[in-house]
Amino acid sequence: MSAPFFAAVLRGGLCVLLGLVLALPVSLAGAPPAGAAGDGSGSVVLVWDDPRIIESSGLVDTGRYLVTTNDSGDSGQVFTVAARGEDAGETVGVTTWSDDPTDVEALAPAGRGHVWVGDIGDNNAVRDSIQVARVPVGAGDRTVSPTVYDLVYPDGARDAETLLRHPRTGRLFVVSKELLGGSVYAAPATLDPDGPNELTRVGPVLPIATDGSFGLDGRSVVVRGYFSSVVYAWPSLRRVAEVAMPDQQQGEGIAVDRRGRLLVSTEGRGTEVLRVATPVRVRAILRGDEGDGTAGGSDADEAEPGDLPDPDAFDPEVAADPARAVPDTVPSWILAGLTSLAALLLAGLAVLGLRGLLRRLRRLRRLR
């Protein structure tokens, strides 16, 4: 094999490696795996009629209403939208809470007539702190000046698009959006308005997390990516099920309705909110039922979240070791493939270096 030919092959390999790296976020975001439950289909619940809703990021189901917000680039507004009947899809109320937020990305339930807003986006990982605020929602327009709480990560700035609130304790959690697997961070049980409030790492979840929601009783939590979502037992963060997501423009919203069904939204003007085709077993888990009543119940029972565990009983070993996120969230075939290709390219570089050294030695002998 000639040196020019070998060099061309090596350059091609480097291009392939670069392509794989650039494609990795899409793969890790959860392109529906073979084991995912559901077929990725969804039925239309409503269409956002309001032309101001162009980048729906975050979704809360209150029963009567769906609540959403635009992500980065918009002022601090939260939209309350009729969820059923002839008015479904129409905005019935707008809450303006800030003139100049940094990067709003998420919503979470906050008790009757309220939601938490998460100003938690940080694409370049440069923010000293992120912010959350509890604001009123419902019919009618309002301008409010809520208390804004500063949150800081224990291990450096990072991007996030998911804000969770535990339905039993009211505690807030932020889920980072990271290439090789995100992390769940717990806010202090009681937030200090004078802050900063330091977050505590709880454990790992899927890569490229774009939104999430607790199940109705707080024993499970679902976190979505662009193509699939994963249901975890809480607080162990043990995988319980994986559900394929519908094909969406840029899916960045998920909510659990009162029957344990998944609702999802996406960015874009006039986009649809969909009800995901979710297996009976997964709906039962998200409702908090003791059993799912389906065939193969013994397997399901093994995967069910425990009976009302302490929601704050985080595993200290998992919380203290961020590296444990990678083996549980990155598909092994991707890691193996990239490792093999990198080894091949390194071997190629070594061969080229050796050939160059041998050529120089031959030239030296001829000069003598």
Steps between C-alpha positions, in 0.01 A plus 500: 500500500650835396542781747271740305227235486535424870488872581181536295342211688603659829349835399179320408494329837543831677206640302289201601596547864411869481164413344425253777585757764276760335219247470539379856258747660219373280580138576532562871181704511319174471418387149238236584688190616382147445384472860294821507134462593237639265530566130577870514154602383287771656150647475442876478375660821510857374690743278661813644283771340688794650756641251712607798565135590785424263752307711295298748749372755348354812150363554275475807158335502262647760202299377298791366798675346835432341773745592809571289772759446733600221867425547801729454445823310156583641396721787390335822150388404301190593199401290189333642313315225159333504552124491157375396172591336438743218764738632779239513824658383395858572703707744279606793766670710855635487720550804785748451757453774826645363607748234843352448553135597827338392386170346162361609475131411264319738184492708391285792174476698496720811168426667153620414503795260880531485802371310873518556691667216855384437744757361758221478633490143874546452617376161854625554521394867606846619231604749597550863148406605159405362162623619154367583181688587150395605233687303118495484326369189141465383238700314575870456816698434720609789839656565675382814830552680570161658783409733786369286728237652861451392626142464865400456648168391754327725716398204500790256262662254303284257203520266156381613147492359317294764350619828321252727289545814428203724121475550526392866783713634495798262877474461649623171746313279697609194609251232807592297504462122831331418640296214618195691217488752323756712481531876217574741578773754291563812433850625493556876172391659439864594621768261674810633391815313831659590689197358697362344334158539751224427372202305590141593562235237255209533591268212513436124234507230491480121708731278358818343208532742249760377223474762356279770222448751438300815234232501183585689607352835869591478626140483604535137638769273508520121775685312481551125749554222421590141405145396422302814426536868609289797292429809706463818408380848539776758724564686722211383498618134479136393375466143142371493398547136587682181234656277548605138406861429302621197689665215509869593677810373692551825329329790570691822189448711347205688229471766316219676121543495265385775458158341874436477521576130789689344440831323778653289557833330756637257645827380354675196204726421161327495642165612303214652487370854483122475383223730761225469401140437612365839469136611258418783785397729680833460180697562444296817851580622454872434162496677656323797279189484617208715488261202446537128267205449664395175636168387851436620424679823790340685751677279313824538486461876878470510529831316233687697615785724499411869217566741518870587874519569651807655512733197816662633688172562757555227781246458811683629737281294322582174464866589871532577623336181405681175691240297231245583269682259684382190463118515125527563417754232733466203423207268784251523520453124574872455778494756644177357485630144664831579766329710581253221512771235722719716734206560514431126584861421768513768651184356494661158677808629761279662558313172535825307744630759704180479508512119621860514773406746616210281515729194716748688734220613538378140583853385765530771660170390512617138664826603775303677 
